Amino acid sequence: MKKLVLALTLFSFFLISTYSFAQENSSSDSAQTSVDYILPYPGLLPDSPFYFLRATRDRVISFLITEPLKKAEFDLLQADKMLSAGIYLGDKKKYELAVTSISKGENYFESAIAQAVQARKEGKPVGDIAAQLYNSARKHQEVLKELETKTSGSLRASFVEEEKRAAVFEKKAKLILSQK
C-alpha cells in the first residue's frame, strides 16, 4: 500500500511539473518583440572584490584555447556574460561600470567574429556559431537600447556607440551566415 501511495505521489508530481502556467500576452499593441536569445548568468560582477580571480581565470582559459571555432564560442560566451553583467550593474545604478563591462564584452564579440571567419577559412562548418553570433548581436542591440532609455548625457552616448558596434557585428554575422 505504501508503495502504491508513493508511486501515485511521484506520478502526480511529474504530471504537474510538466505543465507551465505562464501568462500569454494577447495585446496586439506590442509592436516591438524581444529577441529570442537567452543571456547567461554573469557570475561575479565587476564590482565584486573577487572579480580579478574570474578575470584571471578567463584570460588563462582564453589563452589555452587554440582551435578557432572553440575560441569563437568562448568569446561569444564572454561577450554575453559581460552584457548580462552590464544589465545587473544597470539595475544597481552603476551605469559607468556597466558601460565599461559592456565595452569589454563587445571586444570579446569582435574577437568571436574574427575567430569564426578564421574557422571558415580553415574549412570548418560555422553555420551554428554564425547563427548564434547573429542572434546575440540582435540581443545586444535590444539590451543597449533599453539601457539608453535609463541614462542621459555621456552615458547614453556610450550606450549608443556600443549599440552601433553591435549593429556592425550583426551585419558581419549575417555575412558569415550567408557564406556557410
C-alpha positions in Angstrom: 0.0 0.0 0.0 2.8 2.4 0.9 4.4 1.7 -2.5 1.2 2.5 -4.3 0.8 5.8 -2.5 4.4 6.7 -3.2 4.1 5.8 -6.9 0.9 7.8 -7.2 2.5 10.8 -5.4 5.6 10.6 -7.7 3.4 10.2 -10.8 1.3 13.2 -9.8 4.4 15.3 -9.1 5.8 14.6 -12.6 2.4 15.1 -14.2 2.0 18.5 -12.5 5.6 19.6 -13.1 5.3 19.2 -16.9 2.7 22.0 -17.2 3.7 25.6 -17.5 1.4 28.3 -16.1 2.8 31.3 -18.0 0.5 34.1 -18.9 0.2 34.7 -22.6 0.4 38.3 -23.8 -2.5 38.8 -26.1 -2.1 42.5 -26.6 -1.6 43.4 -30.2 0.0 46.7 -29.5 3.3 45.3 -28.6 5.0 46.3 -31.8 8.5 45.5 -30.6 9.2 41.9 -30.0 12.0 40.6 -27.9 14.9 38.7 -29.5 14.6 35.1 -28.6 18.1 34.7 -27.2 18.9 33.9 -23.6 21.8 35.6 -22.0 23.9 33.6 -19.5 24.1 34.4 -15.8 27.2 36.7 -15.4 28.6 35.2 -12.2 30.8 37.6 -10.3 30.2 41.2 -11.3 33.0 43.7 -11.8 32.0 45.5 -8.6 33.0 42.4 -6.6 36.3 42.4 -4.7 36.9 38.9 -6.1 36.3 39.8 -9.7 40.0 39.8 -10.5 40.0 36.0 -9.9 37.3 35.5 -12.5 39.1 37.8 -15.0 42.4 35.9 -14.5 40.7 32.5 -14.9 39.0 33.7 -18.1 42.3 35.1 -19.6 44.0 31.8 -18.9 41.2 29.7 -20.5 41.2 32.0 -23.5 45.0 31.7 -23.9 44.7 27.9 -23.8 42.0 27.6 -26.5 43.7 27.3 -29.8 41.0 26.0 -32.1 39.2 28.9 -33.8 35.7 27.5 -33.6 36.0 26.8 -29.8 37.6 30.2 -29.3 34.7 31.8 -31.1 32.2 30.0 -28.8 34.2 31.0 -25.8 34.5 34.6 -26.8 30.8 34.8 -27.6 30.0 33.4 -24.2 32.2 36.0 -22.6 30.6 38.8 -24.6 27.2 37.6 -23.5 28.3 37.4 -19.9 29.7 40.9 -20.0 26.4 42.2 -21.4 24.5 40.4 -18.7 26.8 41.9 -16.1 26.0 45.3 -17.6 22.3 44.7 -17.1 22.9 43.7 -13.5 25.1 46.8 -12.9 22.5 49.0 -14.6 19.9 47.6 -12.2 22.3 48.7 -9.4 22.5 52.2 -11.0 26.2 51.6 -11.6 26.0 52.8 -15.2 29.6 53.8 -15.7 30.8 50.3 -14.7 28.1 48.9 -16.9 29.4 50.8 -19.9 32.9 49.6 -19.2 31.8 46.0 -18.8 29.7 46.0 -22.0 32.5 47.6 -24.0 34.8 44.8 -22.9 32.1 42.4 -23.9 31.9 43.9 -27.3 35.6 43.5 -27.7 35.1 39.7 -27.0 32.3 39.8 -29.6 34.6 41.3 -32.2 37.1 38.5 -31.4 34.4 35.9 -31.7 33.6 37.1 -35.2 37.2 37.1 -36.2 37.6 33.5 -34.9 34.5 32.4 -36.8 35.9 33.9 -40.0 39.2 32.1 -39.3 37.4 28.8 -38.8 35.5 29.2 -42.0 38.9 29.9 -43.8 40.1 26.6 -42.4 37.1 24.8 -43.9 35.2 24.2 -40.7 31.4 24.4 -40.5 30.5 27.7 -39.0 26.7 27.8 -39.5 25.8 27.2 -35.9 28.2 29.8 -34.4 27.3 32.3 -37.1 23.6 31.9 -36.2 24.5 32.4 -32.5 26.5 35.4 -33.3 23.7 36.9 -35.4 21.1 36.3 -32.7 23.4 37.5 -29.9 24.2 40.7 -31.8 20.5 41.4 -32.1 20.0 40.8 -28.4 23.0 43.1 -27.6 21.3 45.9 -29.6 18.0 45.3 -27.8 19.6 45.5 -24.3 21.7 48.5 -25.2 18.6 50.4 -26.4 16.9 49.6 -23.1 19.9 50.9 -21.2 19.9 54.0 -23.3 16.5 54.9 -22.1 17.6 54.7 -18.5 20.5 57.1 -18.9 21.3 60.5 -20.3 24.3 62.6 -21.4 27.7 61.0 -22.0 26.5 57.6 -20.5 23.7 57.5 -23.0 26.1 58.4 -25.8 28.4 55.5 -24.7 25.5 53.0 -24.9 24.5 54.4 -28.3 28.1 53.8 -29.5 28.1 50.2 -28.2 24.7 49.7 -29.9 26.2 50.8 -33.2 29.1 48.3 -32.7 26.5 45.6 -32.1 24.8 46.6 -35.3 28.0 46.2 -37.2 28.5 42.8 -35.6 25.0 41.8 -36.7 25.9 42.6 -40.3 29.2 40.7 -40.1 27.5 37.7 -38.6 24.8 37.7 -41.3 27.6 37.8 -43.9 29.3 34.8 -42.3 25.9 33.0 -42.1 25.2 33.6 -45.8 28.6 32.3 -46.8 28.4 29.0 -44.9 
